[in-house]
Structures are given as C-alpha cells and as structure tokens.
Amino acid sequence: MTTLLIARHGNTFSADETPRRVGQGTDISLVESGVLQATQLGQYFKKNKLIPDIIYCSQLQRTQQTARGIIDILQLKTPMIIRDIFDEIDYGLDENKTEEELIARIGQQALDAWNQQCIVPDGWHVDPQHIRQQWKNFAEEIVAGRYAEGVVLVVTSNGIARFAPCLLDDEAAFDADYSRKIRTGSLCQMEYEQGHWSVHQWDTLC
C-alpha cells in the first residue's frame, strides 16, 4: 500500500493582518503561527507513526519551511524534493487581494463555485485539467517507484491540493462528503491499494 500525505503549508498571515489571496507569484514566508503549525504536523506524524519516506514541496518558501519544520521534529534524513508542479496556482487579477476585494470583483457565487466545484473564476490563470493530469502523473510515479510500499508527503498550497481527489474512481462522490477547501496546516491522507485510491482523512487540523 502507498500512503500519500498532502499537507497545506502553515499560516503566512498573523492574526492582526488581513489575509490576502497569494498565489505562485507571491513568495512569502511563514509567520510565527505557521511555524508552530509545521511543528504540530510533525508531532502528529510522530504520534500516528506516519513517517515520510520522501517529502515533496513546491518552489515557494512557505511550503519548504513547513517541510523543514516537519523534518526537524521527526529528525529525518528524508530527502526533500522541490517540484514546480506543487507551486500554488496563479490568481491573476486577484493576486494579493483580500477576500472582500475578491468577492467585490467576481461575486460570492463564483467564489462558491471555485470552493465547491473547482470552477475557475474569470481572470485567474488556471488549467484544472492540466493540474489533474499532473496529480495523475505523480501518482503513477510514486506507486511504481521506490516508495510504492511507503509514505510519501507532499507539502503544497490549497489551489493545488484541492485537485488531488482526481485520483479517486468517483470524484463526484468525494464532493458529496468533503470540502475542497483545505485549511492552513491541515493534513489529507490518501491510500493506494489493489489499483485504487481512497481517502483516509481530509482537512485534518493537527
């Protein structure tokens, strides 16, 4: 069995800041609470014996810092591989905008369609089919590779992680049970066995 852990990076805005929608074009670091979330992820992995054999992250420092925090807690010598396929999406016209500004431009209905059905709002530069294919290619790579019987961790952003359920036989059934929106510092766990992927947990705060 292959275990695929997908973690969203930690917080990039402190409690006294207004969060903004930051994509692949905005490379910001974790704030103090985000560093703590990385530590909590590592502690969760340790407690639940989910020790990654390999860790993937994006080119963005927020994912790399989260991955390093996990590695430090677990005292791993696990390789950390940087892959651009895990970079956040491009929010186009709404890059660095607040949620209020975003809703004022596209409307709540369009935002709900993105959150619930991954329908891309006008003005964003996102190709859902391409992202889904990247997940499928990556999944084929890991189940056929060195860690096919191991634990693979991907630290990425919500815009990318939300498409991982494309690996399931019935993506529509997933949407009936779960939200595509994943909170910062949260964990998703998928497992591959006998030719099929399943969801073990989704958007678990550690």
BAVODREN-820643 format. One record per atom (N, C-alpha, C, CB): residue in one letter; x, y, z. Coordinates in steps of 0.2 Angstrom, whole numbers, padded with zeros to 4 digits, always signed. Each point is the difference from the previous one (the first is absolute). Glycine has a CB too. Layout:
N
AXYZ ...
END
This chain:
206
M+0004-0006+0000 M-0004+0006+0000 M+0004+0006+0000 M-0009-0006+0006 T+0007+0011-0010 T+0004+0007+0000 T-0005+0005+0004 T+0006-0003-0011 T-0002+0006+0015 T-0004+0005+0004 T+0003+0007-0002 T-0002-0007+0010 L-0003+0011-0013 L+0001+0007-0002 L-0002+0005+0005 L+0000-0004-0012 L+0004+0008+0015 L-0002+0005+0005 L+0001+0006-0004 L+0004-0006+0010 I-0009+0011-0009 I+0000+0006-0004 I-0002+0005+0006 I-0004-0004-0011 A+0009+0009+0012 A+0000+0005+0005 A+0000+0007-0003 A+0006-0008+0008 R-0011+0012-0006 R+0000+0007-0002 R+0005+0003+0005 R-0012+0000-0004 H+0016+0005+0001 H+0005+0004+0004 H-0003+0003+0006 H+0007+0001-0011 G-0003+0002+0015 G-0003+0003+0006 G-0002+0008-0002 G+0007-0008+0007 N-0009+0011-0002 N-0002+0007+0000 N+0005+0005-0003 N-0008-0002+0009 T+0006+0006-0014 T+0005+0005-0002 T-0003+0007+0002 T+0003-0007-0010 F-0008+0007+0014 F-0003+0007+0002 F-0001-0001+0008 F-0005+0003-0012 S+0007+0002+0016 S-0001+0000+0007 S-0007+0002+0001 S+0012+0002+0002 A-0014-0003+0005 A-0007+0001+0001 A-0002+0007+0000 A+0001-0009+0008 D+0003+0014-0008 D-0001+0007-0001 D+0000+0003-0007 D+0004+0001+0012 E-0003-0006-0017 E+0001+0002-0007 E-0007-0002-0003 E+0013-0001+0000 T-0014+0004-0005 T-0006-0002-0005 T+0003-0005-0005 T-0006+0011+0002 P+0004-0017-0002 P+0003-0005-0005 P-0002+0003-0007 P-0001-0010+0008 R+0006+0008-0013 R-0001+0002-0007 R+0001-0007-0004 R+0005+0012+0002 R-0008-0012-0007 R+0001-0006-0005 R+0007+0000-0003 R-0013+0000-0002 V+0017-0004+0004 V+0007+0000-0003 V+0001-0006-0004 V+0004+0007+0010 G-0002-0007-0016 G+0001-0005-0004 G+0008-0002-0002 G-0011+0003-0005 Q+0012-0005-0001 Q+0007-0002-0001 Q+0004+0006-0001 Q-0004-0011-0006 G+0002+0016+0005 G+0004+0006-0002 G+0001+0004+0007 G-0005+0001-0011 T+0003-0003+0017 T+0002+0003+0006 T+0003-0005+0005 T-0010+0008-0002 D+0017-0007+0002 D+0003-0005+0004 D+0002+0003+0007 D+0005-0004-0010 I-0010+0003+0015 I+0001+0003+0007 I+0001-0006+0005 I-0008+0010-0003 S+0011-0008+0008 S+0002-0005+0005 S-0006-0002+0005 S+0012+0004-0001 L-0011-0009+0005 L-0004-0001+0006 L+0000+0005+0005 L+0001-0012-0002 V-0006+0014+0005 V+0000+0004+0007 V+0001-0005+0005 V-0008+0009-0005 E+0008-0006+0011 E+0002-0004+0006 E-0006-0006+0001 E+0006+0010+0006 S-0012-0009-0007 S-0005-0005+0001 S+0001-0005-0006 S-0008+0008+0006 G+0010-0006-0011 G+0001-0005-0006 G+0006-0005+0002 G-0004+0008-0008 V+0009-0005+0011 V+0006-0005+0002 V-0003-0005+0006 V+0009+0010-0003 L-0013-0007+0007 L-0003-0005+0005 L-0004-0005-0003 L+0000+0009+0008 Q-0004-0007-0014 Q-0004-0005-0003 Q+0005-0006-0003 Q-0009+0009-0003 A+0014-0007+0000 A+0005-0005-0003 A+0002-0005+0006 A+0004+0009-0009 T-0002-0006+0015 T+0002-0004+0006 T-0006-0005+0001 T+0007+0010+0005 Q-0013-0007-0005 Q-0006-0004+0002 Q-0001-0006-0005 Q-0005+0010+0006 L+0006-0009-0012 L+0000-0005-0005 L+0005-0005+0001 L-0004+0008-0008 G+0010-0006+0010 G+0005-0005+0001 G-0001-0004+0006 G+0008+0007-0005 Q-0011-0004+0010 Q-0002-0004+0006 Q-0006-0005-0001 Q+0004+0010+0007 Y-0008-0008-0011 Y-0006-0004-0002 Y+0003-0006-0004 Y-0008+0010-0001 F+0012-0009-0004 F+0003-0006-0003 F+0004-0005+0005 F+0001+0008-0011 K+0002-0005+0015 K+0004-0004+0005 K-0005-0004+0004 K+0010+0009+0001 K-0015-0006+0002 K-0005-0003+0004 K-0004-0006-0003 K-0001+0011+0006 N+0000-0009-0013 N-0004-0005-0004 N+0004-0005-0004 N-0009+0009+0000 K+0016-0009+0001 K+0005-0004-0004 K-0001+0001-0007 K-0001-0008+0009 L+0000+0014-0011 L+0000+0002-0007 L+0006+0003-0002 L-0012+0001+0000 I+0017-0005-0001 I+0007+0003-0001 I+0002+0000-0008 I+0004-0004+0012 P-0004+0010-0015 P+0002+0000-0007 P+0006-0003-0002 P-0007+0011+0000 D+0007-0015-0005 D+0006-0002-0003 D+0003+0005-0005 D-0005-0012+0001 I+0001+0016-0004 I+0002+0006-0004 I-0005+0005+0000 I+0006-0008-0007 I-0003+0014+0007 I-0004+0006+0000 I+0001+0005-0006 I+0001-0001+0013 Y-0007+0003-0016 Y+0000+0004-0005 Y-0003+0007+0002 Y-0001-0010-0008 C+0003+0015+0005 C-0003+0007+0001 C+0001+0004-0006 C+0003-0001+0012 S-0005+0007-0012 S+0000+0004-0006 S+0006+0005+0001 S-0012+0000-0001 Q+0013+0004-0004 Q+0005+0005+0000 Q-0001+0006+0005 Q+0002-0003-0012 L-0008+0003+0014 L-0002+0006+0005 L+0003-0001+0007 L-0010+0002-0007 Q+0013+0003+0010 Q+0003-0001+0006 Q-0005-0002+0006 Q+0008+0008-0003 R-0014-0007+0002 R-0005-0002+0005 R-0001-0007+0001 R-0006+0011-0002 T+0006-0015-0004 T+0000-0007+0000 T+0007-0003+0003 T-0009+0000-0010 Q+0014+0003+0008 Q+0007-0003+0002 Q+0001+0001+0007 Q+0004+0003-0011 Q-0006+0003+0014 Q+0000+0001+0007 Q-0004-0005+0004 Q+0002+0012-0002 T-0008-0013+0000 T-0005-0005+0003 T+0004-0007+0000 T-0010+0007-0004 A+0012-0009-0002 A+0004-0006-0001 A+0006-0001+0005 A-0004-0001-0012 R+0008+0006+0012 R+0005+0000+0005 R-0002+0000+0007 R+0007+0006-0008 G-0012-0003+0010 G-0003-0001+0007 G-0002-0007+0002 G-0004+0012-0001 I+0001-0015-0004 I-0002-0007+0001 I+0007-0005+0000 I-0011+0002-0006 I+0015+0000+0002 I+0007-0004+0000 I+0003+0001+0007 I+0001+0001-0013 D-0001+0005+0015 D+0004+0001+0007 D-0003-0004+0005 D+0003+0012-0004 I-0010-0012+0005 I-0003-0003+0005 I+0001-0008+0000 I-0009+0009+0000 L+0009-0011-0006 L+0001-0008-0001 L+0007-0002+0000 L-0011+0000-0006 Q+0015+0005+0005 Q+0008-0001+0000 Q+0001-0005-0006 Q+0001+0002+0013 L-0004+0000-0019 L+0001-0004-0006 L+0006+0002-0004 L-0012-0001+0000 K+0014-0004-0003 K+0005+0001-0006 K-0003-0001-0006 K+0009-0004+0007 T-0016+0004-0007 T-0004-0001-0006 T+0002+0005-0005 T-0009-0005+0007 P+0010+0003-0014 P+0001+0005-0005 P-0006+0005-0001 P+0007-0008-0006 M-0006+0015+0005 M-0005+0004-0001 M+0000+0002-0008 M+0000+0005+0013 I-0004-0006-0017 I+0000+0001-0007 I-0004+0006-0002 I+0002-0012-0002 I+0000+0017-0001 I-0003+0006-0002 I-0003-0001-0007 I+0007+0007+0007 R-0014-0007-0008 R-0003-0001-0007 R-0004+0006-0001 R+0000-0013+0001 D+0000+0016-0007 D-0004+0006-0002 D-0007-0002-0001 D+0010+0005-0005 I-0012-0012+0004 I-0007-0002+0000 I-0004+0001+0006 I+0004-0008-0008 F+0000+0010+0013 F-0004+0001+0007 F+0000+0007+0002 F+0003-0011+0003 D-0001+0016-0008 D+0000+0007+0001 D-0008+0002+0000 D+0011+0002-0006 E-0012+0003+0010 E-0007+0002+0000 E-0002+0003-0007 E+0001+0003+0012 I-0008-0003-0013 I-0003+0002-0006 I+0001+0008-0001 I-0008-0009+0000 D+0007+0012-0006 D+0001+0007-0001 D-0007+0003+0000 D+0010-0002-0008 Y-0011+0006+0013 Y-0007+0004+0001 Y-0001+0006-0004 Y+0001-0004+0012 G+0004+0005-0017 G-0001+0005-0005 G-0002+0007+0003 G-0003-0009-0008 L-0003+0011+0006 L-0003+0007+0002 L-0001+0000+0008 L-0005+0001-0011 D+0005-0006+0014 D-0002+0000+0007 D+0006-0002+0005 D-0011-0003-0003 E+0017+0003+0000 E+0006-0001+0003 E+0001+0005+0006 E+0005-0006-0010 N-0003+0004+0016 N+0001+0005+0005 N-0006+0004+0002 N+0011+0001-0003 K-0017-0003+0001 K-0006+0003+0002 K-0003-0003+0006 K-0002+0003-0012 T-0002+0001+0016 T-0004-0003+0006 T-0006-0004-0002 T+0004+0010+0007 E-0007-0014-0003 E-0006-0003-0002 E-0005+0005-0001 E+0003-0010+0007 E-0004+0015-0004 E-0005+0005-0001 E+0001+0003-0007 E+0000+0003+0012 E+0006-0001-0014 E+0001+0002-0007 E-0001-0005-0005 E+0009+0008+0005 L-0007-0014-0004 L-0002-0006-0004 L-0007+0000-0002 L+0010-0006+0004 I-0014+0006+0002 I-0007-0001-0001 I-0004+0006-0004 I+0000-0007+0011 A+0003+0013-0009 A-0002+0006-0004 A+0001-0001-0007 A+0002+0007+0010 R+0003-0010-0012 R+0001-0001-0007 R-0003-0005-0004 R+0011+0004+0002 I-0011-0010+0001 I-0003-0006-0003 I-0007-0002+0003 I+0012-0004-0002 G-0014+0006+0008 G-0006-0002+0003 G+0001-0007+0004 G-0006+0006-0010 Q+0001-0006+0015 Q+0000-0006+0004 Q-0001-0007-0003 Q-0004+0008+0009 Q-0001-0007-0014 Q-0001-0006-0004 Q+0006-0003-0004 Q-0012+0004-0001 A+0016+0000-0002 A+0006-0003-0003 A+0005-0002+0005 A-0002+0008-0009 L+0002-0005+0015 L+0005-0003+0005 L-0002-0007+0002 L+0003+0012+0003 D-0010-0012-0002 D-0003-0007+0003 D+0001-0005-0005 D-0008+0006+0006 A+0008-0004-0013 A+0001-0005-0005 A+0007-0003+0000 A-0009+0006-0007 W+0014-0001+0008 W+0007-0002+0001 W+0001-0005+0006 W+0003+0011-0006 N-0006-0009+0012 N+0001-0004+0006 N-0003-0006-0001 N+0000+0010+0007 Q-0006-0011-0010 Q-0004-0006+0000 Q+0001-0004-0006 Q-0008+0006+0007 Q+0010-0003-0012 Q+0000-0004-0007 Q+0006+0001-0004 Q-0012+0000+0000 C+0017+0004+0003 C+0006+0002-0004 C-0001+0003-0006 C+0005-0010+0005 I-0010+0014-0006 I-0002+0004-0006 I+0004+0006+0001 I-0011-0005-0002 V+0016+0006-0003 V+0004+0006+0000 V-0003+0006-0001 V+0009-0007-0003 P-0008+0012+0007 P-0003+0007-0001 P+0003+0004-0006 P-0003+0001+0012 D+0000+0003-0016 D+0003+0004-0005 D+0005+0004+0003 D-0011+0000-0006 G+0017+0000+0002 G+0005+0004+0002 G+0006-0003+0004 G-0008+0009+0001 W+0007-0016+0000 W+0005-0004+0003 W+0003-0004-0006 W-0006-0001+0012 H+0013-0001-0011 H+0003-0003-0005 H+0001-0008+0003 H+0006+0011-0004 V-0011-0015+0003 V+0000-0006+0003 V-0003-0005-0005 V-0001+0004+0012 D+0005-0010-0013 D-0003-0005-0005 D-0001-0006+0005 D+0007+0004-0010 P-0013-0005+0012 P-0002-0006+0004 P+0002-0007-0003 P-0009+0007+0005 Q+0008-0008-0011 Q+0002-0006-0003 Q+0007-0001+0000 Q-0010+0001-0007 H+0014+0004+0006 H+0007-0001+0000 H+0003-0002+0008 H+0001+0009-0010 I-0004-0006+0015 I+0001-0001+0006 I-0002-0007+0002 I-0001+0012+0003 R-0005-0014-0005 R-0002-0007+0001 R+0005-0005-0003 R-0012+0004+0001 Q+0014-0003-0007 Q+0005-0004-0003 Q+0006-0001+0003 Q-0005+0003-0011 Q+0008+0003+0014 Q+0006+0000+0004 Q-0001-0005+0006 Q+0003+0012-0004 W-0008-0011+0007 W-0002-0005+0006 W+0000-0007-0002 W-0006+0009+0006 K+0003-0010-0012 K+0000-0007-0002 K+0007-0003-0002 K-0012+0002-0004 N+0016+0002+0001 N+0007-0001-0002 N+0004-0002+0006 N-0001+0007-0010 F+0000-0002+0015 F+0004-0001+0006 F-0002-0007+0004 F+0001+0013+0001 A-0008-0014-0001 A-0002-0006+0003 A+0003-0006-0003 A-0011+0006+0003 E+0011-0006-0010 E+0003-0006-0003 E+0007-0001+0001 E-0008+0002-0009 E+0011+0004+0010 E+0008+0000+0002 E+0001-0003+0007 E+0001+0010-0007 I-0005-0008+0012 I+0001-0003+0006 I-0002-0007+0001 I-0001+0012+0004 V-0004-0014-0007 V-0003-0007+0001 V+0005-0005-0003 V-0012+0004+0001 A+0015-0002-0006 A+0005-0004-0004 A+0007+0000+0002 A-0008+0001-0010 G+0009+0004+0015 G+0007+0001+0001 G+0003-0003+0007 G-0002+0011-0006 R+0007-0008+0008 R+0004-0002+0006 R-0005+0000+0006 R+0011+0004-0005 Y-0016+0000+0006 Y-0003+0001+0006 Y-0008-0003-0001 Y+0007+0010+0003 A-0007-0014-0007 A-0007-0003-0002 A-0003-0003+0006 A+0003-0002-0011 E+0001-0001+0016 E-0003-0003+0006 E+0002+0005+0006 E+0001-0012-0005 G+0000+0018+0004 G+0002+0005+0005 G-0005+0006+0001 G+0011-0003-0003 V-0009+0008+0006 V-0003+0006+0002 V+0003+0006-0004 V-0004-0005+0011 V+0000+0008-0015 V+0002+0006-0004 V-0004+0006+0002 V+0003-0007-0010 L+0001+0012+0012 L-0003+0007+0002 L+0001+0005-0005 L+0002-0003+0012 V-0007+0007-0014 V+0000+0005-0004 V-0002+0006+0004 V-0003-0007-0010 V+0007+0013+0010 V-0002+0006+0004 V-0001+0005-0006 V+0006-0003+0011 T-0012+0005-0011 T-0002+0005-0006 T-0005+0005+0003 T+0002-0009-0009 S-0006+0012+0004 S-0005+0005+0001 S-0007-0002-0001 S+0009+0009-0002 N-0014-0006+0004 N-0006-0002-0001 N-0003+0000-0007 N-0002+0004+0011 G+0005+0000-0015 G-0002+0001-0007 G+0002-0007-0004 G+0000+0013+0001 I+0005-0016+0001 I+0003-0006-0003 I-0003-0006+0004 I+0010+0006-0004 A-0010-0006+0010 A-0003-0006+0004 A-0007-0002-0001 A+0008+0003+0009 R-0012+0002-0011 R-0007-0001-0001 R-0002-0004-0006 R-0002+0011+0006 F+0007-0012-0010 F-0001-0004-0006 F+0002-0007+0001 F+0002+0010-0007 A+0002-0012+0013 A+0002-0007+0001 A-0005-0005-0001 A+0008+0005+0007 P-0015-0004-0005 P-0005-0005+0000 P-0001-0002-0007 P-0005+0005+0010 C+0008-0002-0015 C-0001-0003-0007 C+0003-0007-0001 C+0001+0012-0004 L+0003-0014+0009 L+0003-0007+0001 L-0006-0005+0001 L+0011+0005+0003 L-0016-0003+0000 L-0005-0005+0002 L-0004-0002-0006 L-0001+0006+0011 D-0003-0012-0010 D-0004-0003-0005 D-0006+0005-0001 D+0004-0012+0003 D-0006+0015+0002 D-0007+0004+0000 D+0002+0006+0003 D-0008-0010+0000 E+0010+0015-0004 E+0001+0007+0003 E-0006+0003+0002 E+0010+0001-0007 A-0016-0002+0004 A-0006+0003+0002 A-0002-0002+0007 A-0003+0001-0012 A+0004-0007+0013 A-0002-0003+0007 A+0004+0003+0006 A-0003-0010-0006 F+0010+0012+0004 F+0004+0004+0005 F-0003+0006+0002 F+0010-0005-0005 D-0013+0009+0000 D-0003+0007+0001 D-0006-0001+0004 D+0005+0004-0011 A-0008-0009+0011 A-0006-0001+0004 A+0002-0001+0008 A-0006-0005-0010 D+0012+0003+0011 D+0002-0001+0007 D+0005+0005+0003 D-0002-0012-0003 Y+0005+0015-0002 Y+0006+0005+0003 Y+0000+0006-0004 Y+0007-0010+0002 S-0004+0015+0001 S+0001+0007-0003 S+0007+0000-0003 S-0007+0005+0008 R+0007-0002-0014 R+0007+0001-0003 R+0005+0005+0003 R-0006-0003-0011 K+0003+0007+0015 K+0004+0005+0004 K+0003-0003+0006 K-0008+0009-0004 I+0015-0009+0004 I+0004-0003+0005 I+0003+0006+0004 I+0003-0010-0007 R-0003+0010+0014 R+0002+0005+0004 R+0008-0001+0000 R-0011+0000+0007 T+0014+0006-0005 T+0007+0000+0001 T+0002-0004+0005 T+0001+0012-0004 G+0005-0016+0003 G+0002-0005+0005 G-0004-0006+0001 G+0004+0010+0006 S-0008-0011-0011 S-0005-0006+0001 S+0003-0006-0005 S-0010+0007+0002 L+0008-0013+0000 L+0003-0006-0003 L-0006-0004-0004 L+0009+0000+0009 C-0007-0002-0015 C-0004-0005-0003 C+0004-0007-0001 C-0007+0010-0006 Q+0003-0015+0006 Q+0003-0007-0001 Q-0003-0004-0005 Q+0004+0001+0012 M-0001-0003-0017 M-0003-0004-0005 M+0005-0007+0000 M-0005+0010-0007 E+0001-0015+0005 E+0004-0007+0000 E-0002-0003-0007 E+0000-0001+0013 Y+0005-0003-0015 Y+0000-0003-0006 Y+0001-0008+0001 Y+0004+0010-0007 E-0009-0014+0005 E+0000-0007+0001 E-0004-0004-0005 E+0002+0002+0013 Q+0001-0007-0015 Q-0004-0004-0005 Q-0003+0004-0006 Q-0003-0008+0009 G+0007+0013-0011 G-0001+0004-0006 G-0005+0006+0001 G+0002-0011-0006 H-0004+0012+0012 H-0004+0006+0001 H+0002+0004+0006 H-0009-0007-0004 W+0008+0014+0003 W+0001+0005+0005 W-0006+0001+0004 W+0008+0005-0007 S-0007-0004+0014 S-0006+0001+0004 S+0002+0006+0005 S-0004-0012-0001 V+0000+0015+0004 V+0001+0006+0005 V+0000-0003+0007 V-0005+0009-0008 H+0010-0008+0012 H+0000-0003+0007 H-0002+0006+0004 H+0009-0008-0003 Q-0007+0014+0002 Q-0002+0006+0003 Q+0001+0006-0004 Q+0003-0005+0011 W-0006+0011-0010 W+0000+0005-0004 W-0001+0007+0004 W-0004-0007-0009 D+0009+0011+0009 D-0001+0007+0003 D+0000-0001+0008 D-0006+0005-0010 T+0011-0009+0012 T+0001-0001+0007 T+0004+0005+0003 T-0002-0013-0001 L+0000+0016+0006 L+0004+0005+0004 L+0005-0004+0005 L-0009+0010-0002 C+0015-0009+0001 C+0004-0004+0005 C+0003+0005+0006 C+0004-0007-0010 
END
